[in-house]
Amino acid sequence: MRKTIGLALALSLATTAFAQDASAITLGNGEKNWIMVEGLTRSVDSTYTEQRITSGGTAVRRGDGAKITFNEVHIEGDGWLVLHPFIDGKPNGDWVAGYSFVESGTNKDVSITLNPAPEPGTMFLVMLHSDSNKDGVFDFVFVEDGINVEDRAVFEGNRMVAHVFAAP
């Protein structure tokens, strides 16, 4: 999991950016952006390999992973389909469990690899992030002053394009 900006902070920033009350923000599909969470599938757990190269050498780690596949994702402009895990019973936007690049328009069978493989029923928040700086790199970074200046959550009005779901 990759540490990123907190969901509460993202909502706070969205509230500031869109002059909205955080309590008015809802989750779901929009008219121009959506994530189909019905019919999610899970691949047979597969072995993944992660390689880290440092000045001191190379380390390789292997383990069991799984792919969660969404039938359809639609986004205006290139972006990312991102999974945040639930921690202590609620979505935790401080962590990214996995993500996948999505091109502008309709994307079919979008898979996100999770390492390690989650237990069936594990809860996640799936959401869209725009590729704001158009560099093709997931740049949702926490900056020391708490401002995310890169890839942002996708909103339509006060609706964040996001859903809560259980891993199949």
N, CA, C and O of each residue as an XYZ file, in Angstrom:
672
protein
N       0.839     -1.181      0.000
C       0.000      0.000      0.000
C       0.883      1.243      0.000
O       1.925      1.269      0.655
N       0.482      2.235     -0.709
C       1.259      3.451     -0.831
C       0.588      4.541     -0.012
O      -0.613      4.764     -0.162
N       1.335      5.231      0.856
C       0.775      6.280      1.696
C       0.464      7.492      0.832
O       1.298      7.937      0.043
N      -0.739      8.020      0.988
C      -1.158      9.203      0.244
C      -1.961     10.097      1.159
O      -2.084      9.823      2.352
N      -2.499     11.149      0.616
C      -3.283     12.109      1.363
C      -4.541     11.462      1.948
O      -5.119     10.586      1.303
N      -4.980     11.854      3.129
C      -6.145     11.287      3.791
C      -7.447     11.645      3.100
O      -7.579     12.719      2.514
N      -8.425     10.717      3.176
C      -9.732     10.955      2.581
C     -10.395     12.163      3.225
O     -10.999     12.984      2.536
N     -10.284     12.274      4.549
C     -10.886     13.427      5.222
C     -10.256     14.723      4.714
O     -10.950     15.716      4.494
N      -8.939     14.703      4.531
C      -8.267     15.888      4.006
C      -8.670     16.132      2.554
O      -8.845     17.279      2.141
N      -8.819     15.057      1.780
C      -9.265     15.214      0.390
C     -10.645     15.844      0.359
O     -10.908     16.733     -0.451
N     -11.533     15.382      1.246
C     -12.868     15.978      1.312
C     -12.780     17.435      1.734
O     -13.508     18.288      1.226
N     -11.874     17.710      2.672
C     -11.692     19.086      3.116
C     -11.195     19.963      1.978
O     -11.685     21.075      1.780
N     -10.211     19.453      1.226
C      -9.694     20.218      0.094
C     -10.759     20.395     -0.979
O     -10.870     21.458     -1.591
N     -11.546     19.337     -1.201
C     -12.631     19.432     -2.180
C     -13.644     20.468     -1.734
O     -14.167     21.230     -2.548
N     -13.920     20.493     -0.441
C     -14.860     21.468      0.098
C     -14.349     22.877     -0.170
O     -15.103     23.759     -0.581
N     -13.047     23.077      0.069
C     -12.462     24.392     -0.175
C     -12.471     24.722     -1.660
O     -12.853     25.822     -2.061
N     -12.041     23.748     -2.479
C     -11.941     23.985     -3.918
C     -13.293     24.247     -4.562
O     -13.394     25.039     -5.499
N     -14.332     23.587     -4.067
C     -15.643     23.711     -4.683
C     -16.615     24.508     -3.831
O     -17.807     24.559     -4.136
N     -16.117     25.136     -2.759
C     -16.940     25.943     -1.862
C     -18.160     25.157     -1.398
O     -19.284     25.657     -1.442
N     -17.931     23.912     -0.948
C     -19.011     23.043     -0.501
C     -18.817     22.690      0.953
O     -17.696     22.680      1.462
N     -19.908     22.402      1.611
C     -19.896     21.869      2.953
C     -19.562     20.384      2.831
O     -20.174     19.685      2.023
N     -18.591     19.880      3.626
C     -18.199     18.471      3.544
C     -19.381     17.545      3.754
O     -19.424     16.466      3.163
N     -20.338     17.935      4.575
C     -21.489     17.066      4.803
C     -22.377     16.966      3.564
O     -23.215     16.068      3.479
N     -22.206     17.874      2.605
C     -23.005     17.846      1.373
C     -22.389     16.941      0.318
O     -23.028     16.666     -0.698
N     -21.153     16.468      0.533
C     -20.489     15.616     -0.444
C     -21.060     14.208     -0.364
O     -21.175     13.629      0.716
N     -21.417     13.664     -1.533
C     -21.945     12.307     -1.612
C     -21.029     11.457     -2.491
O     -20.178     11.982     -3.209
N     -21.215     10.141     -2.426
C     -20.469      9.204     -3.260
C     -21.418      8.590     -4.269
O     -22.596      8.394     -3.970
N     -20.929      8.286     -5.452
C     -21.740      7.617     -6.455
C     -21.253      7.942     -7.852
O     -20.198      8.551     -8.032
N     -22.036      7.528     -8.843
C     -21.705      7.814    -10.234
C     -22.251      9.170    -10.626
O     -23.241      9.645    -10.069
N     -21.596      9.783    -11.588
C     -22.085     11.024    -12.147
C     -22.660     10.772    -13.530
O     -22.799      9.627    -13.959
N     -22.989     11.846    -14.217
C     -23.495     11.719    -15.583
C     -22.368     11.560    -16.593
O     -22.558     10.941    -17.639
N     -21.187     12.115    -16.290
C     -20.069     12.092    -17.221
C     -18.940     11.160    -16.794
O     -18.048     10.859    -17.586
N     -18.977     10.705    -15.547
C     -17.940      9.828    -14.992
C     -18.626      8.763    -14.153
O     -19.523      9.067    -13.367
N     -18.197      7.492    -14.323
C     -18.804      6.450    -13.519
C     -17.899      5.242    -13.387
O     -16.965      5.040    -14.163
N     -18.218      4.430    -12.349
C     -17.551      3.161    -12.086
C     -18.660      2.139    -11.891
O     -19.501      2.306    -11.007
N     -18.679      1.092    -12.694
C     -19.675      0.029    -12.523
C     -19.119     -0.972    -11.516
O     -18.132     -1.656    -11.787
N     -19.757     -1.051    -10.360
C     -19.285     -1.984     -9.334
C     -20.093     -3.279     -9.327
O     -19.719     -4.240     -8.654
N     -21.196     -3.311    -10.072
C     -21.956     -4.541    -10.190
C     -21.156     -5.525    -11.039
O     -20.535     -5.138    -12.029
N     -21.176     -6.782    -10.651
C     -20.507     -7.812    -11.447
C     -18.999     -7.833    -11.316
O     -18.315     -8.316    -12.218
N     -18.457     -7.320    -10.209
C     -17.010     -7.386     -9.997
C     -16.539     -8.826    -10.071
O     -17.247     -9.740     -9.649
N     -15.351     -9.025    -10.603
C     -14.771    -10.362    -10.604
C     -13.400    -10.310     -9.956
O     -12.771     -9.258     -9.839
N     -12.969    -11.479     -9.546
C     -11.658    -11.623     -8.914
C     -10.928    -12.719     -9.661
O     -11.483    -13.789     -9.910
N      -9.687    -12.453    -10.018
C      -8.896    -13.477    -10.708
C      -8.511    -14.549     -9.711
O      -8.586    -14.360     -8.497
N      -8.094    -15.686    -10.258
C      -7.477    -16.686     -9.417
C      -6.237    -16.022     -8.865
O      -5.480    -15.389     -9.602
N      -6.028    -16.166     -7.569
C      -4.859    -15.511     -6.975
C      -3.611    -15.898     -7.753
O      -3.427    -17.056     -8.131
N      -2.766    -14.916     -7.982
C      -1.583    -15.149     -8.795
C      -0.344    -14.680     -8.050
O      -0.416    -13.827     -7.164
N       0.773    -15.242     -8.417
C       2.030    -14.842     -7.804
C       2.517    -13.562     -8.463
O       2.475    -13.424     -9.685
N       2.972    -12.639     -7.651
C       3.530    -11.401     -8.183
C       4.987    -11.318     -7.778
O       5.418    -11.939     -6.806
N       5.724    -10.551     -8.528
C       7.126    -10.320     -8.228
C       7.350     -8.829     -8.151
O       6.914     -8.076     -9.021
N       8.026     -8.411     -7.112
C       8.364     -7.003     -6.929
C       9.882     -6.929     -6.841
O      10.500     -7.649     -6.056
N      10.476     -6.067     -7.641
C      11.927     -5.959     -7.644
C      12.311     -4.555     -7.219
O      11.756     -3.578     -7.722
N      13.253     -4.448     -6.301
C      13.744     -3.148     -5.846
C      15.235     -3.095     -6.138
O      15.997     -3.969     -5.726
N      15.630     -2.068     -6.848
C      17.036     -1.897     -7.193
C      17.547     -0.675     -6.445
O      16.996      0.418     -6.578
N      18.583     -0.860     -5.671
C      19.197      0.240     -4.928
C      20.680      0.270     -5.266
O      21.177     -0.595     -5.987
N      21.372      1.252     -4.752
C      22.805      1.339     -5.026
C      23.543      0.146     -4.429
O      24.649     -0.182     -4.860
N      22.928     -0.508     -3.430
C      23.569     -1.656     -2.790
C      23.259     -2.986     -3.445
O      23.822     -4.006     -3.049
N      22.384     -3.007     -4.428
C      22.065     -4.274     -5.069
C      20.595     -4.372     -5.436
O      19.891     -3.366     -5.532
N      20.145     -5.604     -5.638
C      18.775     -5.872     -6.064
C      18.116     -6.815     -5.069
O      18.718     -7.800     -4.643
N      16.881     -6.509     -4.705
C      16.098     -7.394     -3.838
C      14.828     -7.773     -4.584
O      14.209     -6.920     -5.220
N      14.431     -9.045     -4.517
C      13.229     -9.523     -5.175
C      12.317    -10.113     -4.106
O      12.761    -10.871     -3.243
N      11.024     -9.751     -4.175
C      10.039    -10.280     -3.242
C       8.918    -10.904     -4.054
O       8.469    -10.333     -5.049
N       8.468    -12.074     -3.629
C       7.365    -12.737     -4.318
C       6.253    -13.004     -3.319
O       6.508    -13.183     -2.128
N       5.025    -13.029     -3.806
C       3.902    -13.300     -2.922
C       2.647    -13.562     -3.727
O       2.674    -13.564     -4.958
N       1.546    -13.784     -3.023
C       0.271    -14.036     -3.682
C      -0.514    -12.747     -3.805
O      -0.670    -12.007     -2.833
N      -1.002    -12.484     -4.992
C      -1.818    -11.310     -5.257
C      -3.125    -11.727     -5.899
O      -3.341    -12.905     -6.182
N      -3.986    -10.765     -6.125
C      -5.261    -11.012     -6.799
C      -5.599     -9.792     -7.628
O      -5.182     -8.676     -7.320
N      -6.366    -10.024     -8.691
C      -6.842     -8.916     -9.514
C      -8.344     -8.777     -9.306
O      -9.089     -9.754     -9.385
N      -8.779     -7.541     -9.039
C     -10.198     -7.214     -8.986
C     -10.500     -6.499    -10.301
O      -9.807     -5.548    -10.663
N     -11.526     -6.950    -11.012
C     -11.844     -6.383    -12.323
C     -13.216     -5.730    -12.297
O     -14.198     -6.328    -11.858
N     -13.265     -4.492    -12.774
C     -14.488     -3.704    -12.898
C     -14.929     -3.767    -14.357
O     -14.126     -3.524    -15.258
N     -16.204     -4.092    -14.596
C     -16.710     -4.259    -15.963
C     -16.563     -3.013    -16.808
O     -16.207     -3.095    -17.984
N     -16.840     -1.838    -16.208
C     -16.804     -0.602    -16.995
C     -16.476      0.582    -16.107
O     -16.988      0.719    -14.996
N     -15.607      1.431    -16.629
C     -15.231      2.694    -15.984
C     -15.247      3.756    -17.065
O     -14.715      3.546    -18.155
N     -15.853      4.890    -16.769
C     -15.887      5.990    -17.733
C     -15.358      7.244    -17.046
O     -15.782      7.583    -15.941
N     -14.429      7.929    -17.710
C     -13.838      9.140    -17.148
C     -13.640     10.162    -18.257
O     -13.264      9.815    -19.377
N     -13.895     11.411    -17.937
C     -13.605     12.511    -18.867
C     -12.158     12.914    -18.652
O     -11.805     13.432    -17.593
N     -11.331     12.681    -19.641
C      -9.899     12.926    -19.504
C      -9.238     11.700    -18.899
O      -9.885     10.936    -18.183
N      -7.952     11.503    -19.181
C      -7.237     10.365    -18.622
C      -7.202     10.458    -17.102
O      -7.303     11.543    -16.530
N      -7.059      9.304    -16.456
C      -7.005      9.304    -14.995
C      -6.707      7.939    -14.429
O      -6.082      7.096    -15.073
N      -7.170      7.738    -13.205
C      -6.828      6.548    -12.444
C      -8.044      6.003    -11.724
O      -8.840      6.765    -11.176
N      -8.191      4.694    -11.724
C      -9.148      4.007    -10.876
C      -8.337      3.571     -9.658
O      -7.352      2.844     -9.795
N      -8.747      4.010     -8.469
C      -7.929      3.855     -7.259
C      -8.726      3.127     -6.175
O      -9.907      3.407     -5.973
N      -8.075      2.196     -5.480
C      -8.684      1.503     -4.343
C      -8.035      1.969     -3.052
O      -6.812      1.960     -2.910
N      -8.890      2.381     -2.102
C      -8.446      2.697     -0.744
C      -9.017      1.620      0.175
O     -10.184      1.255      0.029
N      -8.225      1.101      1.122
C      -8.721      0.065      2.018
C      -9.562      0.651      3.149
O      -9.513      1.850      3.425
N     -10.332     -0.216      3.794
C     -10.995      0.149      5.038
C     -10.037     -0.193      6.167
O      -9.447     -1.274      6.177
N      -9.880      0.707      7.101
C      -9.070      0.478      8.296
C      -9.912      0.948      9.475
O     -10.445      2.058      9.455
N     -10.032      0.127     10.479
C     -10.866      0.420     11.649
C     -12.305      0.713     11.245
O     -12.949      1.598     11.808
N     -12.809     -0.044     10.257
C     -14.215      0.029      9.893
C     -14.630      1.168      8.987
O     -15.825      1.374      8.776
N     -13.665      1.927      8.435
C     -14.023      3.018      7.529
C     -12.952      3.193      6.461
O     -11.805      2.792      6.659
N     -13.326      3.800      5.308
C     -12.329      3.991      4.245
C     -11.186      4.863      4.742
O     -11.406      5.866      5.421
N      -9.968      4.471      4.398
C      -8.803      5.230      4.815
C      -8.058      5.716      3.575
O      -7.323      4.959      2.942
N      -8.257      6.978      3.242
C      -7.610      7.578      2.085
C      -6.142      7.875      2.291
O      -5.490      8.397      1.387
N      -5.593      7.549      3.480
C      -4.159      7.708      3.700
C      -3.372      6.609      2.992
O      -2.154      6.711      2.848
N      -4.070      5.550      2.546
C      -3.413      4.418      1.921
C      -4.047      4.104      0.579
O      -5.255      4.258      0.401
N      -3.246      3.673     -0.340
C      -3.718      3.207     -1.647
C      -3.400      1.724     -1.717
O      -2.242      1.321     -1.609
N      -4.446      0.907     -1.900
C      -4.254     -0.541     -1.997
C      -3.854     -0.942     -3.410
O      -3.159     -1.941     -3.598
N      -4.288     -0.169     -4.406
C      -3.957     -0.452     -5.793
C      -4.595      0.575     -6.705
O      -5.500      1.301     -6.293
N      -4.128      0.640     -7.943
C      -4.675      1.594     -8.909
C      -4.380      1.120    -10.316
O      -3.497      0.292    -10.542
N      -5.144      1.666    -11.268
C      -4.959      1.328    -12.670
C      -5.251      2.559    -13.515
O      -6.199      3.294    -13.240
N      -4.450      2.783    -14.530
C      -4.646      3.900    -15.450
C      -5.886      3.653    -16.295
O      -6.099      2.534    -16.762
N      -6.707      4.675    -16.499
C      -7.863      4.590    -17.394
C      -7.795      5.757    -18.380
O      -7.542      6.901    -18.001
N      -8.027      5.437    -19.646
C      -8.001      6.465    -20.688
C      -9.325      7.202    -20.739
O     -10.356      6.679    -20.314
N      -9.290      8.399    -21.252
C     -10.502      9.197    -21.411
C     -11.535      8.410    -22.206
O     -11.229      7.842    -23.254
N     -12.770      8.384    -21.691
C     -13.842      7.647    -22.342
C     -14.188      6.397    -21.561
O     -13.912      6.299    -20.366
N     -14.798      5.435    -22.251
C     -15.234      4.198    -21.610
C     -14.125      3.158    -21.669
O     -13.554      2.897    -22.727
N     -13.832      2.572    -20.516
C     -12.823      1.527    -20.384
C     -13.521      0.265    -19.915
O     -14.264      0.306    -18.934
N     -13.304     -0.844    -20.583
C     -13.916     -2.131    -20.230
C     -12.900     -3.010    -19.512
O     -11.705     -2.977    -19.805
N     -13.406     -3.797    -18.562
C     -12.597     -4.790    -17.848
C     -11.308     -4.193    -17.284
O     -10.207     -4.609    -17.643
N     -11.465     -3.220    -16.402
C     -10.327     -2.555    -15.766
C      -9.943     -3.344    -14.519
O     -10.751     -3.503    -13.605
N      -8.714     -3.833    -14.486
C      -8.233     -4.648    -13.365
C      -7.247     -3.880    -12.511
O      -6.437     -3.094    -13.003
N      -7.342     -4.132    -11.222
C      -6.384     -3.595    -10.253
C      -5.804     -4.787     -9.505
O      -6.546     -5.603     -8.959
N      -4.489     -4.887     -9.482
C      -3.818     -5.963     -8.763
C      -3.608     -5.548     -7.316
O      -3.108     -4.459     -7.033
N      -3.993     -6.427     -6.411
C      -3.818     -6.185     -4.979
C      -2.794     -7.171     -4.438
O      -2.894     -8.377     -4.664
N      -1.816     -6.649     -3.726
C      -0.760     -7.456     -3.134
C      -0.622     -7.073     -1.667
O      -0.249     -5.937     -1.375
N      -0.903     -7.961     -0.749
C      -1.325     -9.338     -0.929
C      -2.806     -9.424     -1.305
O      -3.534     -8.432     -1.277
N      -3.220    -10.629     -1.653
C      -4.625    -10.860     -2.031
C      -5.511    -10.633     -0.810
O      -5.223    -11.156      0.267
N      -6.597     -9.849     -0.965
C      -7.500     -9.622      0.167
C      -8.416    -10.823      0.390
O      -8.698    -11.579     -0.539
N      -8.866    -10.988      1.602
C      -9.875    -12.003      1.903
C     -11.178    -11.588      1.234
O     -11.473    -10.395      1.172
N     -11.970    -12.537      0.730
C     -13.296    -12.171      0.208
C     -14.089    -11.434      1.295
O     -14.064    -11.817      2.464
N     -14.784    -10.385      0.893
C     -15.552     -9.577      1.839
C     -14.791     -8.388      2.400
O     -15.381     -7.542      3.072
N     -13.486     -8.307      2.135
C     -12.701     -7.159      2.587
C     -13.253     -5.895      1.924
O     -13.489     -5.873      0.716
N     -13.453     -4.857      2.714
C     -14.072     -3.633      2.212
C     -13.033     -2.669      1.633
O     -11.918     -2.540      2.138
N     -13.450     -1.991      0.538
C     -12.616     -0.995     -0.123
C     -13.485      0.181     -0.564
O     -14.704      0.060     -0.687
N     -12.843      1.303     -0.794
C     -13.445      2.443     -1.467
C     -12.749      2.532     -2.816
O     -11.522      2.618     -2.875
N     -13.527      2.512     -3.914
C     -12.969      2.675     -5.253
C     -13.380      4.056     -5.737
O     -14.529      4.460     -5.560
N     -12.455      4.782     -6.346
C     -12.762      6.133     -6.807
C     -11.920      6.502     -8.019
O     -10.922      5.851     -8.325
N     -12.342      7.553     -8.696
C     -11.601      8.067     -9.845
C     -10.757      9.262     -9.425
O     -11.170     10.087     -8.610
N      -9.568      9.331    -10.003
C      -8.687     10.492     -9.868
C      -8.333     10.936    -11.282
O      -8.066     10.101    -12.147
N      -8.329     12.226    -11.520
C      -7.922     12.733    -12.836
C      -6.406     12.764    -12.916
O      -5.725     12.903    -11.900
N      -5.878     12.635    -14.127
C      -4.445     12.803    -14.355
C      -4.235     14.289    -14.630
O      -3.977     14.698    -15.762
N      -4.353     15.086    -13.571
C      -4.399     16.548    -13.678
C      -3.228     17.144    -14.431
O      -3.407     18.081    -15.210
N      -2.030     16.618    -14.213
C      -0.859     17.185    -14.887
C      -0.510     16.437    -16.174
O       0.510     16.716    -16.803
N      -1.364     15.486    -16.561
C      -1.262     14.781    -17.845
C       0.117     14.162    -18.096
O       0.660     14.237    -19.198
N       0.678     13.537    -17.024
C       1.987     12.912    -17.190
C       1.935     11.386    -17.208
O       2.973     10.739    -17.351
N       0.729     10.791    -17.065
C       0.602      9.343    -17.101
C       1.178      8.644    -15.890
O       1.370      7.428    -15.909
N       1.459      9.402    -14.822
C       2.007      8.849    -13.581
C       1.038      9.181    -12.459
O       0.584     10.321    -12.354
N       0.709      8.190    -11.605
C      -0.195      8.444    -10.489
C       0.525      9.311     -9.469
O       1.378      8.829     -8.724
N       0.173     10.608     -9.436
C       0.850     11.606     -8.615
C      -0.051     12.138     -7.507
O      -0.112     13.352     -7.314
N      -0.729     11.308     -6.798
C      -1.565     11.799     -5.709
C      -0.692     11.812     -4.474
O      -0.640     10.829     -3.734
N      -0.012     12.912     -4.247
C       1.018     12.975     -3.213
C       0.611     13.890     -2.070
O      -0.113     14.867     -2.257
N       1.092     13.551     -0.886
C       0.888     14.389      0.279
C       2.053     15.358      0.354
O       3.211     14.947      0.440
N       1.746     16.631      0.322
C       2.755     17.674      0.415
C       2.758     18.158      1.855
O       1.715     18.147      2.508
N       3.898     18.578      2.357
C       4.043     18.907      3.771
C       2.971     19.850      4.304
O       2.523     19.685      5.438
N       2.556     20.823      3.522
C       1.533     21.756      4.005
C       0.122     21.203      3.836
O      -0.854     21.912      4.079
N       0.006     19.926      3.418
C      -1.294     19.286      3.335
C      -2.060     19.573      2.060
O      -3.263     19.324      2.000
N      -1.400     20.087      1.048
C      -2.085     20.396     -0.207
C      -1.669     19.391     -1.266
O      -0.482     19.152     -1.485
N      -2.675     18.801     -1.926
C      -2.415     17.878     -3.023
C      -2.454     18.699     -4.310
O      -3.511     19.180     -4.716
N      -1.313     18.852     -4.938
C      -1.245     19.703     -6.128
C      -1.259     18.895     -7.419
O      -1.160     19.461     -8.507
N      -1.378     17.597     -7.306
C      -1.292     16.754     -8.495
C      -2.657     16.162     -8.836
O      -3.641     16.894     -8.936
N      -2.722     14.845     -9.015
C      -3.933     14.164     -9.468
C      -5.005     14.185     -8.383
O      -4.777     13.746     -7.256
N      -6.176     14.703     -8.744
C      -7.247     14.939     -7.771
C      -8.424     14.003     -7.974
O      -8.628     13.451     -9.055
N      -9.199     13.838     -6.895
C     -10.424     13.054     -6.958
C     -11.367     13.690     -7.971
O     -11.409     14.913     -8.103
N     -12.128     12.855     -8.693
C     -13.078     13.343     -9.691
C     -14.414     13.613     -9.006
O     -14.969     12.750     -8.325
N     -14.912     14.819     -9.199
C     -16.208     15.248     -8.668
C     -17.101     15.686     -9.808
O     -16.627     16.193    -10.825
N     -18.394     15.488     -9.635
C     -19.414     16.120    -10.465
C     -20.316     16.845     -9.479
O     -21.108     16.224     -8.769
N     -20.186     18.165     -9.445
C     -20.894     18.940     -8.435
C     -20.375     18.534     -7.066
O     -19.168     18.570     -6.824
N     -21.284     18.144     -6.160
C     -20.861     17.723     -4.825
C     -20.724     16.203     -4.717
O     -20.558     15.678     -3.615
N     -20.791     15.495     -5.834
C     -20.686     14.039     -5.838
C     -19.279     13.613     -6.215
O     -18.798     13.902     -7.311
N     -18.618     12.913     -5.282
C     -17.329     12.302     -5.574
C     -17.625     10.987     -6.290
O     -18.418     10.184     -5.797
N     -17.005     10.756     -7.437
C     -17.245      9.525     -8.191
C     -16.472      8.409     -7.477
O     -15.284      8.187     -7.708
N     -17.216      7.716     -6.592
C     -16.621      6.710     -5.735
C     -17.707      5.789     -5.188
O     -18.878      6.161     -5.103
N     -17.287      4.566     -4.816
C     -18.210      3.568     -4.257
C     -17.501      2.751     -3.200
O     -16.289      2.545     -3.269
N     -18.253      2.291     -2.228
C     -17.779      1.329     -1.245
C     -18.199     -0.057     -1.747
O     -19.327     -0.234     -2.206
N     -17.286     -1.044     -1.659
C     -17.631     -2.395     -2.101
C     -16.840     -3.417     -1.308
O     -15.822     -3.094     -0.696
N     -17.316     -4.649     -1.324
C     -16.622     -5.779     -0.690
C     -15.923     -6.574     -1.775
O     -16.497     -6.830     -2.834
N     -14.685     -6.965     -1.515
C     -13.930     -7.775     -2.485
C     -14.639     -9.102     -2.705
O     -15.063     -9.757     -1.753
N     -14.765     -9.496     -3.978
C     -15.404    -10.795     -4.259
C     -14.517    -11.946     -3.798
O     -14.887    -13.110     -3.950
